Amino acid sequence: MQPIISARCALGGQCHGAGGAEEASYNFTSYAGVKKNFLTMQTEVASCQMPPSDAVAPTDAEWLTLLQWFQCDAPDN
């Protein structure tokens, strides 16, 4: 799962990574940071609030993978 979250949320100064605008509150550079916030992530992804409209959205396959992963209580994989 981390490759999708890293690519879409945390790498390259994106919001939830090193130097990003949301790094202090929602740091997704580690599994611990993701797991801590996965319920918020689940809600925002499922309701299409994330990613914001000016960010590159996950592919349909990535979106489905994320939603299934959230549904399974965000296991460390």
mmJSON file of the N, C-alpha and C atoms, coordinates in Angstrom:
{"data_MODEL":{"atom_site":{
"group_PDB":["ATOM","ATOM","ATOM","ATOM","ATOM","ATOM","ATOM","ATOM","ATOM","ATOM","ATOM","ATOM","ATOM","ATOM","ATOM","ATOM","ATOM","ATOM","ATOM","ATOM","ATOM","ATOM","ATOM","ATOM","ATOM","ATOM","ATOM","ATOM","ATOM","ATOM","ATOM","ATOM","ATOM","ATOM","ATOM","ATOM","ATOM","ATOM","ATOM","ATOM","ATOM","ATOM","ATOM","ATOM","ATOM","ATOM","ATOM","ATOM","ATOM","ATOM","ATOM","ATOM","ATOM","ATOM","ATOM","ATOM","ATOM","ATOM","ATOM","ATOM","ATOM","ATOM","ATOM","ATOM","ATOM","ATOM","ATOM","ATOM","ATOM","ATOM","ATOM","ATOM","ATOM","ATOM","ATOM","ATOM","ATOM","ATOM","ATOM","ATOM","ATOM","ATOM","ATOM","ATOM","ATOM","ATOM","ATOM","ATOM","ATOM","ATOM","ATOM","ATOM","ATOM","ATOM","ATOM","ATOM","ATOM","ATOM","ATOM","ATOM","ATOM","ATOM","ATOM","ATOM","ATOM","ATOM","ATOM","ATOM","ATOM","ATOM","ATOM","ATOM","ATOM","ATOM","ATOM","ATOM","ATOM","ATOM","ATOM","ATOM","ATOM","ATOM","ATOM","ATOM","ATOM","ATOM","ATOM","ATOM","ATOM","ATOM","ATOM","ATOM","ATOM","ATOM","ATOM","ATOM","ATOM","ATOM","ATOM","ATOM","ATOM","ATOM","ATOM","ATOM","ATOM","ATOM","ATOM","ATOM","ATOM","ATOM","ATOM","ATOM","ATOM","ATOM","ATOM","ATOM","ATOM","ATOM","ATOM","ATOM","ATOM","ATOM","ATOM","ATOM","ATOM","ATOM","ATOM","ATOM","ATOM","ATOM","ATOM","ATOM","ATOM","ATOM","ATOM","ATOM","ATOM","ATOM","ATOM","ATOM","ATOM","ATOM","ATOM","ATOM","ATOM","ATOM","ATOM","ATOM","ATOM","ATOM","ATOM","ATOM","ATOM","ATOM","ATOM","ATOM","ATOM","ATOM","ATOM","ATOM","ATOM","ATOM","ATOM","ATOM","ATOM","ATOM","ATOM","ATOM","ATOM","ATOM","ATOM","ATOM","ATOM","ATOM","ATOM","ATOM","ATOM","ATOM","ATOM","ATOM","ATOM","ATOM","ATOM","ATOM","ATOM","ATOM","ATOM","ATOM","ATOM","ATOM","ATOM"],
"id":[1,2,3,4,5,6,7,8,9,10,11,12,13,14,15,16,17,18,19,20,21,22,23,24,25,26,27,28,29,30,31,32,33,34,35,36,37,38,39,40,41,42,43,44,45,46,47,48,49,50,51,52,53,54,55,56,57,58,59,60,61,62,63,64,65,66,67,68,69,70,71,72,73,74,75,76,77,78,79,80,81,82,83,84,85,86,87,88,89,90,91,92,93,94,95,96,97,98,99,100,101,102,103,104,105,106,107,108,109,110,111,112,113,114,115,116,117,118,119,120,121,122,123,124,125,126,127,128,129,130,131,132,133,134,135,136,137,138,139,140,141,142,143,144,145,146,147,148,149,150,151,152,153,154,155,156,157,158,159,160,161,162,163,164,165,166,167,168,169,170,171,172,173,174,175,176,177,178,179,180,181,182,183,184,185,186,187,188,189,190,191,192,193,194,195,196,197,198,199,200,201,202,203,204,205,206,207,208,209,210,211,212,213,214,215,216,217,218,219,220,221,222,223,224,225,226,227,228,229,230,231],
"type_symbol":["N","C","C","N","C","C","N","C","C","N","C","C","N","C","C","N","C","C","N","C","C","N","C","C","N","C","C","N","C","C","N","C","C","N","C","C","N","C","C","N","C","C","N","C","C","N","C","C","N","C","C","N","C","C","N","C","C","N","C","C","N","C","C","N","C","C","N","C","C","N","C","C","N","C","C","N","C","C","N","C","C","N","C","C","N","C","C","N","C","C","N","C","C","N","C","C","N","C","C","N","C","C","N","C","C","N","C","C","N","C","C","N","C","C","N","C","C","N","C","C","N","C","C","N","C","C","N","C","C","N","C","C","N","C","C","N","C","C","N","C","C","N","C","C","N","C","C","N","C","C","N","C","C","N","C","C","N","C","C","N","C","C","N","C","C","N","C","C","N","C","C","N","C","C","N","C","C","N","C","C","N","C","C","N","C","C","N","C","C","N","C","C","N","C","C","N","C","C","N","C","C","N","C","C","N","C","C","N","C","C","N","C","C","N","C","C","N","C","C","N","C","C","N","C","C","N","C","C","N","C","C"],
"label_atom_id":["N","CA","C","N","CA","C","N","CA","C","N","CA","C","N","CA","C","N","CA","C","N","CA","C","N","CA","C","N","CA","C","N","CA","C","N","CA","C","N","CA","C","N","CA","C","N","CA","C","N","CA","C","N","CA","C","N","CA","C","N","CA","C","N","CA","C","N","CA","C","N","CA","C","N","CA","C","N","CA","C","N","CA","C","N","CA","C","N","CA","C","N","CA","C","N","CA","C","N","CA","C","N","CA","C","N","CA","C","N","CA","C","N","CA","C","N","CA","C","N","CA","C","N","CA","C","N","CA","C","N","CA","C","N","CA","C","N","CA","C","N","CA","C","N","CA","C","N","CA","C","N","CA","C","N","CA","C","N","CA","C","N","CA","C","N","CA","C","N","CA","C","N","CA","C","N","CA","C","N","CA","C","N","CA","C","N","CA","C","N","CA","C","N","CA","C","N","CA","C","N","CA","C","N","CA","C","N","CA","C","N","CA","C","N","CA","C","N","CA","C","N","CA","C","N","CA","C","N","CA","C","N","CA","C","N","CA","C","N","CA","C","N","CA","C","N","CA","C","N","CA","C","N","CA","C","N","CA","C","N","CA","C","N","CA","C","N","CA","C"],
"label_alt_id":[null,null,null,null,null,null,null,null,null,null,null,null,null,null,null,null,null,null,null,null,null,null,null,null,null,null,null,null,null,null,null,null,null,null,null,null,null,null,null,null,null,null,null,null,null,null,null,null,null,null,null,null,null,null,null,null,null,null,null,null,null,null,null,null,null,null,null,null,null,null,null,null,null,null,null,null,null,null,null,null,null,null,null,null,null,null,null,null,null,null,null,null,null,null,null,null,null,null,null,null,null,null,null,null,null,null,null,null,null,null,null,null,null,null,null,null,null,null,null,null,null,null,null,null,null,null,null,null,null,null,null,null,null,null,null,null,null,null,null,null,null,null,null,null,null,null,null,null,null,null,null,null,null,null,null,null,null,null,null,null,null,null,null,null,null,null,null,null,null,null,null,null,null,null,null,null,null,null,null,null,null,null,null,null,null,null,null,null,null,null,null,null,null,null,null,null,null,null,null,null,null,null,null,null,null,null,null,null,null,null,null,null,null,null,null,null,null,null,null,null,null,null,null,null,null,null,null,null,null,null,null],
"label_comp_id":["MET","MET","MET","GLN","GLN","GLN","PRO","PRO","PRO","ILE","ILE","ILE","ILE","ILE","ILE","SER","SER","SER","ALA","ALA","ALA","ARG","ARG","ARG","CYS","CYS","CYS","ALA","ALA","ALA","LEU","LEU","LEU","GLY","GLY","GLY","GLY","GLY","GLY","GLN","GLN","GLN","CYS","CYS","CYS","HIS","HIS","HIS","GLY","GLY","GLY","ALA","ALA","ALA","GLY","GLY","GLY","GLY","GLY","GLY","ALA","ALA","ALA","GLU","GLU","GLU","GLU","GLU","GLU","ALA","ALA","ALA","SER","SER","SER","TYR","TYR","TYR","ASN","ASN","ASN","PHE","PHE","PHE","THR","THR","THR","SER","SER","SER","TYR","TYR","TYR","ALA","ALA","ALA","GLY","GLY","GLY","VAL","VAL","VAL","LYS","LYS","LYS","LYS","LYS","LYS","ASN","ASN","ASN","PHE","PHE","PHE","LEU","LEU","LEU","THR","THR","THR","MET","MET","MET","GLN","GLN","GLN","THR","THR","THR","GLU","GLU","GLU","VAL","VAL","VAL","ALA","ALA","ALA","SER","SER","SER","CYS","CYS","CYS","GLN","GLN","GLN","MET","MET","MET","PRO","PRO","PRO","PRO","PRO","PRO","SER","SER","SER","ASP","ASP","ASP","ALA","ALA","ALA","VAL","VAL","VAL","ALA","ALA","ALA","PRO","PRO","PRO","THR","THR","THR","ASP","ASP","ASP","ALA","ALA","ALA","GLU","GLU","GLU","TRP","TRP","TRP","LEU","LEU","LEU","THR","THR","THR","LEU","LEU","LEU","LEU","LEU","LEU","GLN","GLN","GLN","TRP","TRP","TRP","PHE","PHE","PHE","GLN","GLN","GLN","CYS","CYS","CYS","ASP","ASP","ASP","ALA","ALA","ALA","PRO","PRO","PRO","ASP","ASP","ASP","ASN","ASN","ASN"],
"label_asym_id":["A","A","A","A","A","A","A","A","A","A","A","A","A","A","A","A","A","A","A","A","A","A","A","A","A","A","A","A","A","A","A","A","A","A","A","A","A","A","A","A","A","A","A","A","A","A","A","A","A","A","A","A","A","A","A","A","A","A","A","A","A","A","A","A","A","A","A","A","A","A","A","A","A","A","A","A","A","A","A","A","A","A","A","A","A","A","A","A","A","A","A","A","A","A","A","A","A","A","A","A","A","A","A","A","A","A","A","A","A","A","A","A","A","A","A","A","A","A","A","A","A","A","A","A","A","A","A","A","A","A","A","A","A","A","A","A","A","A","A","A","A","A","A","A","A","A","A","A","A","A","A","A","A","A","A","A","A","A","A","A","A","A","A","A","A","A","A","A","A","A","A","A","A","A","A","A","A","A","A","A","A","A","A","A","A","A","A","A","A","A","A","A","A","A","A","A","A","A","A","A","A","A","A","A","A","A","A","A","A","A","A","A","A","A","A","A","A","A","A","A","A","A","A","A","A","A","A","A","A","A","A"],
"label_entity_id":["1","1","1","1","1","1","1","1","1","1","1","1","1","1","1","1","1","1","1","1","1","1","1","1","1","1","1","1","1","1","1","1","1","1","1","1","1","1","1","1","1","1","1","1","1","1","1","1","1","1","1","1","1","1","1","1","1","1","1","1","1","1","1","1","1","1","1","1","1","1","1","1","1","1","1","1","1","1","1","1","1","1","1","1","1","1","1","1","1","1","1","1","1","1","1","1","1","1","1","1","1","1","1","1","1","1","1","1","1","1","1","1","1","1","1","1","1","1","1","1","1","1","1","1","1","1","1","1","1","1","1","1","1","1","1","1","1","1","1","1","1","1","1","1","1","1","1","1","1","1","1","1","1","1","1","1","1","1","1","1","1","1","1","1","1","1","1","1","1","1","1","1","1","1","1","1","1","1","1","1","1","1","1","1","1","1","1","1","1","1","1","1","1","1","1","1","1","1","1","1","1","1","1","1","1","1","1","1","1","1","1","1","1","1","1","1","1","1","1","1","1","1","1","1","1","1","1","1","1","1","1"],
"label_seq_id":[1,1,1,2,2,2,3,3,3,4,4,4,5,5,5,6,6,6,7,7,7,8,8,8,9,9,9,10,10,10,11,11,11,12,12,12,13,13,13,14,14,14,15,15,15,16,16,16,17,17,17,18,18,18,19,19,19,20,20,20,21,21,21,22,22,22,23,23,23,24,24,24,25,25,25,26,26,26,27,27,27,28,28,28,29,29,29,30,30,30,31,31,31,32,32,32,33,33,33,34,34,34,35,35,35,36,36,36,37,37,37,38,38,38,39,39,39,40,40,40,41,41,41,42,42,42,43,43,43,44,44,44,45,45,45,46,46,46,47,47,47,48,48,48,49,49,49,50,50,50,51,51,51,52,52,52,53,53,53,54,54,54,55,55,55,56,56,56,57,57,57,58,58,58,59,59,59,60,60,60,61,61,61,62,62,62,63,63,63,64,64,64,65,65,65,66,66,66,67,67,67,68,68,68,69,69,69,70,70,70,71,71,71,72,72,72,73,73,73,74,74,74,75,75,75,76,76,76,77,77,77],
"pdbx_PDB_ins_code":[null,null,null,null,null,null,null,null,null,null,null,null,null,null,null,null,null,null,null,null,null,null,null,null,null,null,null,null,null,null,null,null,null,null,null,null,null,null,null,null,null,null,null,null,null,null,null,null,null,null,null,null,null,null,null,null,null,null,null,null,null,null,null,null,null,null,null,null,null,null,null,null,null,null,null,null,null,null,null,null,null,null,null,null,null,null,null,null,null,null,null,null,null,null,null,null,null,null,null,null,null,null,null,null,null,null,null,null,null,null,null,null,null,null,null,null,null,null,null,null,null,null,null,null,null,null,null,null,null,null,null,null,null,null,null,null,null,null,null,null,null,null,null,null,null,null,null,null,null,null,null,null,null,null,null,null,null,null,null,null,null,null,null,null,null,null,null,null,null,null,null,null,null,null,null,null,null,null,null,null,null,null,null,null,null,null,null,null,null,null,null,null,null,null,null,null,null,null,null,null,null,null,null,null,null,null,null,null,null,null,null,null,null,null,null,null,null,null,null,null,null,null,null,null,null,null,null,null,null,null,null],
"Cartn_x":[0.813,0.0,0.857,1.975,2.818,3.222,3.458,3.797,2.722,1.459,0.382,0.349,0.397,0.331,1.554,2.703,3.918,3.804,3.421,3.358,2.296,1.17,0.04,-0.077,0.582,0.344,1.599,2.722,3.836,5.167,5.425,6.744,6.852,8.072,8.33,7.734,7.665,7.123,5.614,4.955,3.502,2.989,1.752,1.154,1.496,1.494,1.616,3.001,4.003,5.37,6.31,7.579,8.605,8.49,8.316,8.197,6.821,5.887,4.54,3.719,2.681,1.832,1.147,0.887,0.178,1.093,2.389,3.329,3.185,3.03,2.967,1.732,0.618,-0.627,-0.881,-0.528,-0.819,0.406,1.383,2.609,2.44,2.456,2.228,3.511,4.657,5.922,6.247,5.464,5.678,4.326,4.372,3.125,2.487,3.295,2.752,1.926,2.416,1.682,0.393,0.448,-0.751,-1.774,-1.332,-2.25,-2.929,-2.169,-2.712,-3.877,-3.827,-4.814,-5.694,-5.679,-6.361,-7.877,-8.506,-9.958,-10.3,-9.497,-9.682,-9.398,-8.323,-7.983,-9.135,-9.658,-10.741,-11.942,-12.324,-13.469,-13.24,-12.066,-11.792,-11.608,-10.991,-10.836,-12.197,-12.943,-14.245,-15.237,-15.129,-16.049,-15.49,-14.375,-13.726,-13.244,-12.955,-12.39,-10.876,-10.278,-8.844,-8.612,-7.665,-6.777,-7.495,-6.91,-7.534,-7.534,-8.363,-8.549,-7.285,-6.34,-5.116,-3.999,-4.285,-3.307,-3.628,-2.624,-2.834,-3.61,-4.747,-5.605,-5.069,-5.358,-5.008,-5.74,-5.155,-5.852,-7.065,-7.945,-9.111,-8.676,-7.652,-7.154,-6.574,-5.829,-5.27,-6.379,-7.382,-8.51,-9.209,-9.475,-10.134,-9.255,-7.972,-7.034,-7.037,-6.995,-7.039,-8.319,-9.446,-10.724,-10.816,-10.335,-10.338,-9.406,-8.269,-7.295,-7.872,-8.523,-9.178,-10.226,-11.016,-12.08,-11.533,-10.296,-9.648,-8.873,-9.16,-8.531,-7.066,-6.697,-5.368,-4.218,-4.136,-3.039,-1.693,-0.636,0.724,1.232,0.921,1.389,1.711],
"Cartn_y":[-1.196,0.0,1.26,1.181,2.368,2.955,2.144,2.765,3.715,3.36,4.244,5.51,5.359,6.524,7.418,6.807,7.599,8.392,7.72,8.365,9.451,9.237,10.167,11.195,10.933,11.779,12.357,11.638,11.971,12.315,11.888,12.123,13.482,13.935,15.149,16.407,16.501,17.705,17.811,16.688,16.71,16.975,17.269,17.722,16.879,15.555,14.678,14.056,14.704,14.213,15.283,14.985,15.909,17.273,18.306,19.664,20.033,19.107,19.38,20.195,20.817,21.696,20.968,19.684,18.921,17.951,18.066,17.126,17.059,18.177,18.194,17.467,17.583,16.975,15.588,15.405,14.153,13.73,13.131,12.7,11.249,11.038,9.715,9.086,9.492,8.927,7.595,7.184,5.89,5.217,3.908,3.195,3.718,4.026,4.531,5.797,6.693,7.923,7.664,6.714,6.357,5.685,4.713,3.972,4.894,5.843,6.802,7.59,7.819,8.68,7.96,6.62,5.935,6.151,6.351,6.586,7.902,8.926,10.205,10.026,9.311,9.039,8.318,7.301,6.513,7.401,8.212,9.096,10.065,10.662,11.672,11.077,9.926,9.274,8.769,8.117,7.559,8.637,9.817,10.902,11.853,11.452,12.215,13.6,13.765,15.016,15.037,13.86,13.739,12.824,13.114,14.263,15.527,16.684,17.931,18.008,18.857,18.936,19.349,19.992,20.404,19.365,18.202,17.123,16.008,15.206,14.069,12.997,12.622,11.635,10.223,9.324,7.922,7.374,6.378,5.693,4.976,4.517,3.767,2.53,1.842,0.643,1.0,2.105,2.542,2.928,3.618,4.049,2.831,1.839,0.63,-0.096,-0.173,-0.807,-0.086,1.244,2.022,1.756,1.794,1.582,0.18,-0.81,-2.178,-2.279,-1.64,-1.659,-1.003,0.131,0.794,-0.125,-0.764,-1.646,-2.791,-3.19,-4.293,-3.778,-2.564,-1.972,-1.616,-1.298,-0.781,-1.644,-2.909,-3.758,-3.256,-3.622,-3.201,-4.06,-3.655,-4.372,-3.376],
"Cartn_z":[0.0,0.0,0.0,0.691,0.804,-0.556,-1.6,-2.881,-3.406,-3.239,-3.7,-2.855,-1.554,-0.662,-0.853,-0.991,-1.221,-2.517,-3.593,-4.902,-4.981,-4.337,-4.473,-3.357,-2.212,-1.043,-0.385,-0.471,0.414,-0.256,-1.459,-2.06,-2.735,-2.879,-3.648,-3.075,-1.758,-1.128,-1.183,-1.514,-1.53,-0.116,0.02,1.282,2.508,2.36,3.519,3.658,3.072,3.162,3.673,3.629,4.129,3.441,4.24,3.728,3.22,3.265,2.767,3.745,3.243,4.05,5.201,5.062,6.091,6.849,6.65,7.263,8.785,9.439,10.907,11.435,10.757,11.229,10.654,9.396,8.695,7.89,8.559,7.901,7.453,6.14,5.576,5.036,5.557,5.089,5.739,6.731,7.382,7.602,7.803,8.087,9.368,10.372,11.642,11.416,10.59,10.296,9.536,8.615,7.853,8.764,9.534,10.405,11.413,11.93,12.902,12.308,11.014,10.359,9.347,9.346,8.253,8.247,9.383,9.361,8.669,8.919,8.225,6.743,6.429,5.029,4.341,4.991,4.422,4.102,5.041,4.843,3.699,3.661,2.642,1.253,1.161,-0.142,-0.635,0.236,-0.154,-0.566,0.023,-0.307,-1.364,-1.967,-3.047,-2.595,-1.319,-0.818,-0.993,-1.113,-1.323,-2.507,-3.291,-3.223,-3.685,-3.369,-3.816,-5.344,-5.885,-7.337,-8.094,-7.414,-8.112,-8.013,-7.437,-7.312,-8.31,-8.596,-9.484,-8.728,-9.258,-8.611,-8.83,-7.898,-8.114,-9.341,-9.956,-11.047,-10.461,-11.33,-10.85,-10.072,-10.566,-9.872,-8.508,-8.435,-7.146,-6.18,-6.676,-5.844,-5.243,-6.063,-5.589,-4.57,-4.834,-3.901,-2.564,-2.584,-1.343,-0.566,-1.231,-0.548,0.051,-0.672,-0.136,1.062,0.995,2.08,3.335,3.158,4.292,4.903,4.07,4.532,5.379,5.117,5.863,7.07,7.515,8.705,8.488,7.261,6.901,7.412,6.976,7.43,6.937,7.618,7.256,6.114,4.907,3.724,2.651],
"occupancy":[1.0,1.0,1.0,1.0,1.0,1.0,1.0,1.0,1.0,1.0,1.0,1.0,1.0,1.0,1.0,1.0,1.0,1.0,1.0,1.0,1.0,1.0,1.0,1.0,1.0,1.0,1.0,1.0,1.0,1.0,1.0,1.0,1.0,1.0,1.0,1.0,1.0,1.0,1.0,1.0,1.0,1.0,1.0,1.0,1.0,1.0,1.0,1.0,1.0,1.0,1.0,1.0,1.0,1.0,1.0,1.0,1.0,1.0,1.0,1.0,1.0,1.0,1.0,1.0,1.0,1.0,1.0,1.0,1.0,1.0,1.0,1.0,1.0,1.0,1.0,1.0,1.0,1.0,1.0,1.0,1.0,1.0,1.0,1.0,1.0,1.0,1.0,1.0,1.0,1.0,1.0,1.0,1.0,1.0,1.0,1.0,1.0,1.0,1.0,1.0,1.0,1.0,1.0,1.0,1.0,1.0,1.0,1.0,1.0,1.0,1.0,1.0,1.0,1.0,1.0,1.0,1.0,1.0,1.0,1.0,1.0,1.0,1.0,1.0,1.0,1.0,1.0,1.0,1.0,1.0,1.0,1.0,1.0,1.0,1.0,1.0,1.0,1.0,1.0,1.0,1.0,1.0,1.0,1.0,1.0,1.0,1.0,1.0,1.0,1.0,1.0,1.0,1.0,1.0,1.0,1.0,1.0,1.0,1.0,1.0,1.0,1.0,1.0,1.0,1.0,1.0,1.0,1.0,1.0,1.0,1.0,1.0,1.0,1.0,1.0,1.0,1.0,1.0,1.0,1.0,1.0,1.0,1.0,1.0,1.0,1.0,1.0,1.0,1.0,1.0,1.0,1.0,1.0,1.0,1.0,1.0,1.0,1.0,1.0,1.0,1.0,1.0,1.0,1.0,1.0,1.0,1.0,1.0,1.0,1.0,1.0,1.0,1.0,1.0,1.0,1.0,1.0,1.0,1.0,1.0,1.0,1.0,1.0,1.0,1.0,1.0,1.0,1.0,1.0,1.0,1.0],
"B_iso_or_equiv":[0.0,0.0,0.0,0.0,0.0,0.0,0.0,0.0,0.0,0.0,0.0,0.0,0.0,0.0,0.0,0.0,0.0,0.0,0.0,0.0,0.0,0.0,0.0,0.0,0.0,0.0,0.0,0.0,0.0,0.0,0.0,0.0,0.0,0.0,0.0,0.0,0.0,0.0,0.0,0.0,0.0,0.0,0.0,0.0,0.0,0.0,0.0,0.0,0.0,0.0,0.0,0.0,0.0,0.0,0.0,0.0,0.0,0.0,0.0,0.0,0.0,0.0,0.0,0.0,0.0,0.0,0.0,0.0,0.0,0.0,0.0,0.0,0.0,0.0,0.0,0.0,0.0,0.0,0.0,0.0,0.0,0.0,0.0,0.0,0.0,0.0,0.0,0.0,0.0,0.0,0.0,0.0,0.0,0.0,0.0,0.0,0.0,0.0,0.0,0.0,0.0,0.0,0.0,0.0,0.0,0.0,0.0,0.0,0.0,0.0,0.0,0.0,0.0,0.0,0.0,0.0,0.0,0.0,0.0,0.0,0.0,0.0,0.0,0.0,0.0,0.0,0.0,0.0,0.0,0.0,0.0,0.0,0.0,0.0,0.0,0.0,0.0,0.0,0.0,0.0,0.0,0.0,0.0,0.0,0.0,0.0,0.0,0.0,0.0,0.0,0.0,0.0,0.0,0.0,0.0,0.0,0.0,0.0,0.0,0.0,0.0,0.0,0.0,0.0,0.0,0.0,0.0,0.0,0.0,0.0,0.0,0.0,0.0,0.0,0.0,0.0,0.0,0.0,0.0,0.0,0.0,0.0,0.0,0.0,0.0,0.0,0.0,0.0,0.0,0.0,0.0,0.0,0.0,0.0,0.0,0.0,0.0,0.0,0.0,0.0,0.0,0.0,0.0,0.0,0.0,0.0,0.0,0.0,0.0,0.0,0.0,0.0,0.0,0.0,0.0,0.0,0.0,0.0,0.0,0.0,0.0,0.0,0.0,0.0,0.0,0.0,0.0,0.0,0.0,0.0,0.0],
"pdbx_formal_charge":[null,null,null,null,null,null,null,null,null,null,null,null,null,null,null,null,null,null,null,null,null,null,null,null,null,null,null,null,null,null,null,null,null,null,null,null,null,null,null,null,null,null,null,null,null,null,null,null,null,null,null,null,null,null,null,null,null,null,null,null,null,null,null,null,null,null,null,null,null,null,null,null,null,null,null,null,null,null,null,null,null,null,null,null,null,null,null,null,null,null,null,null,null,null,null,null,null,null,null,null,null,null,null,null,null,null,null,null,null,null,null,null,null,null,null,null,null,null,null,null,null,null,null,null,null,null,null,null,null,null,null,null,null,null,null,null,null,null,null,null,null,null,null,null,null,null,null,null,null,null,null,null,null,null,null,null,null,null,null,null,null,null,null,null,null,null,null,null,null,null,null,null,null,null,null,null,null,null,null,null,null,null,null,null,null,null,null,null,null,null,null,null,null,null,null,null,null,null,null,null,null,null,null,null,null,null,null,null,null,null,null,null,null,null,null,null,null,null,null,null,null,null,null,null,null,null,null,null,null,null,null],
"auth_seq_id":[1,1,1,2,2,2,3,3,3,4,4,4,5,5,5,6,6,6,7,7,7,8,8,8,9,9,9,10,10,10,11,11,11,12,12,12,13,13,13,14,14,14,15,15,15,16,16,16,17,17,17,18,18,18,19,19,19,20,20,20,21,21,21,22,22,22,23,23,23,24,24,24,25,25,25,26,26,26,27,27,27,28,28,28,29,29,29,30,30,30,31,31,31,32,32,32,33,33,33,34,34,34,35,35,35,36,36,36,37,37,37,38,38,38,39,39,39,40,40,40,41,41,41,42,42,42,43,43,43,44,44,44,45,45,45,46,46,46,47,47,47,48,48,48,49,49,49,50,50,50,51,51,51,52,52,52,53,53,53,54,54,54,55,55,55,56,56,56,57,57,57,58,58,58,59,59,59,60,60,60,61,61,61,62,62,62,63,63,63,64,64,64,65,65,65,66,66,66,67,67,67,68,68,68,69,69,69,70,70,70,71,71,71,72,72,72,73,73,73,74,74,74,75,75,75,76,76,76,77,77,77],
"auth_comp_id":["MET","MET","MET","GLN","GLN","GLN","PRO","PRO","PRO","ILE","ILE","ILE","ILE","ILE","ILE","SER","SER","SER","ALA","ALA","ALA","ARG","ARG","ARG","CYS","CYS","CYS","ALA","ALA","ALA","LEU","LEU","LEU","GLY","GLY","GLY","GLY","GLY","GLY","GLN","GLN","GLN","CYS","CYS","CYS","HIS","HIS","HIS","GLY","GLY","GLY","ALA","ALA","ALA","GLY","GLY","GLY","GLY","GLY","GLY","ALA","ALA","ALA","GLU","GLU","GLU","GLU","GLU","GLU","ALA","ALA","ALA","SER","SER","SER","TYR","TYR","TYR","ASN","ASN","ASN","PHE","PHE","PHE","THR","THR","THR","SER","SER","SER","TYR","TYR","TYR","ALA","ALA","ALA","GLY","GLY","GLY","VAL","VAL","VAL","LYS","LYS","LYS","LYS","LYS","LYS","ASN","ASN","ASN","PHE","PHE","PHE","LEU","LEU","LEU","THR","THR","THR","MET","MET","MET","GLN","GLN","GLN","THR","THR","THR","GLU","GLU","GLU","VAL","VAL","VAL","ALA","ALA","ALA","SER","SER","SER","CYS","CYS","CYS","GLN","GLN","GLN","MET","MET","MET","PRO","PRO","PRO","PRO","PRO","PRO","SER","SER","SER","ASP","ASP","ASP","ALA","ALA","ALA","VAL","VAL","VAL","ALA","ALA","ALA","PRO","PRO","PRO","THR","THR","THR","ASP","ASP","ASP","ALA","ALA","ALA","GLU","GLU","GLU","TRP","TRP","TRP","LEU","LEU","LEU","THR","THR","THR","LEU","LEU","LEU","LEU","LEU","LEU","GLN","GLN","GLN","TRP","TRP","TRP","PHE","PHE","PHE","GLN","GLN","GLN","CYS","CYS","CYS","ASP","ASP","ASP","ALA","ALA","ALA","PRO","PRO","PRO","ASP","ASP","ASP","ASN","ASN","ASN"],
"auth_asym_id":["A","A","A","A","A","A","A","A","A","A","A","A","A","A","A","A","A","A","A","A","A","A","A","A","A","A","A","A","A","A","A","A","A","A","A","A","A","A","A","A","A","A","A","A","A","A","A","A","A","A","A","A","A","A","A","A","A","A","A","A","A","A","A","A","A","A","A","A","A","A","A","A","A","A","A","A","A","A","A","A","A","A","A","A","A","A","A","A","A","A","A","A","A","A","A","A","A","A","A","A","A","A","A","A","A","A","A","A","A","A","A","A","A","A","A","A","A","A","A","A","A","A","A","A","A","A","A","A","A","A","A","A","A","A","A","A","A","A","A","A","A","A","A","A","A","A","A","A","A","A","A","A","A","A","A","A","A","A","A","A","A","A","A","A","A","A","A","A","A","A","A","A","A","A","A","A","A","A","A","A","A","A","A","A","A","A","A","A","A","A","A","A","A","A","A","A","A","A","A","A","A","A","A","A","A","A","A","A","A","A","A","A","A","A","A","A","A","A","A","A","A","A","A","A","A","A","A","A","A","A","A"],
"auth_atom_id":["N","CA","C","N","CA","C","N","CA","C","N","CA","C","N","CA","C","N","CA","C","N","CA","C","N","CA","C","N","CA","C","N","CA","C","N","CA","C","N","CA","C","N","CA","C","N","CA","C","N","CA","C","N","CA","C","N","CA","C","N","CA","C","N","CA","C","N","CA","C","N","CA","C","N","CA","C","N","CA","C","N","CA","C","N","CA","C","N","CA","C","N","CA","C","N","CA","C","N","CA","C","N","CA","C","N","CA","C","N","CA","C","N","CA","C","N","CA","C","N","CA","C","N","CA","C","N","CA","C","N","CA","C","N","CA","C","N","CA","C","N","CA","C","N","CA","C","N","CA","C","N","CA","C","N","CA","C","N","CA","C","N","CA","C","N","CA","C","N","CA","C","N","CA","C","N","CA","C","N","CA","C","N","CA","C","N","CA","C","N","CA","C","N","CA","C","N","CA","C","N","CA","C","N","CA","C","N","CA","C","N","CA","C","N","CA","C","N","CA","C","N","CA","C","N","CA","C","N","CA","C","N","CA","C","N","CA","C","N","CA","C","N","CA","C","N","CA","C","N","CA","C","N","CA","C","N","CA","C","N","CA","C","N","CA","C","N","CA","C"],
"pdbx_PDB_model_num":[1,1,1,1,1,1,1,1,1,1,1,1,1,1,1,1,1,1,1,1,1,1,1,1,1,1,1,1,1,1,1,1,1,1,1,1,1,1,1,1,1,1,1,1,1,1,1,1,1,1,1,1,1,1,1,1,1,1,1,1,1,1,1,1,1,1,1,1,1,1,1,1,1,1,1,1,1,1,1,1,1,1,1,1,1,1,1,1,1,1,1,1,1,1,1,1,1,1,1,1,1,1,1,1,1,1,1,1,1,1,1,1,1,1,1,1,1,1,1,1,1,1,1,1,1,1,1,1,1,1,1,1,1,1,1,1,1,1,1,1,1,1,1,1,1,1,1,1,1,1,1,1,1,1,1,1,1,1,1,1,1,1,1,1,1,1,1,1,1,1,1,1,1,1,1,1,1,1,1,1,1,1,1,1,1,1,1,1,1,1,1,1,1,1,1,1,1,1,1,1,1,1,1,1,1,1,1,1,1,1,1,1,1,1,1,1,1,1,1,1,1,1,1,1,1,1,1,1,1,1,1]
}}}
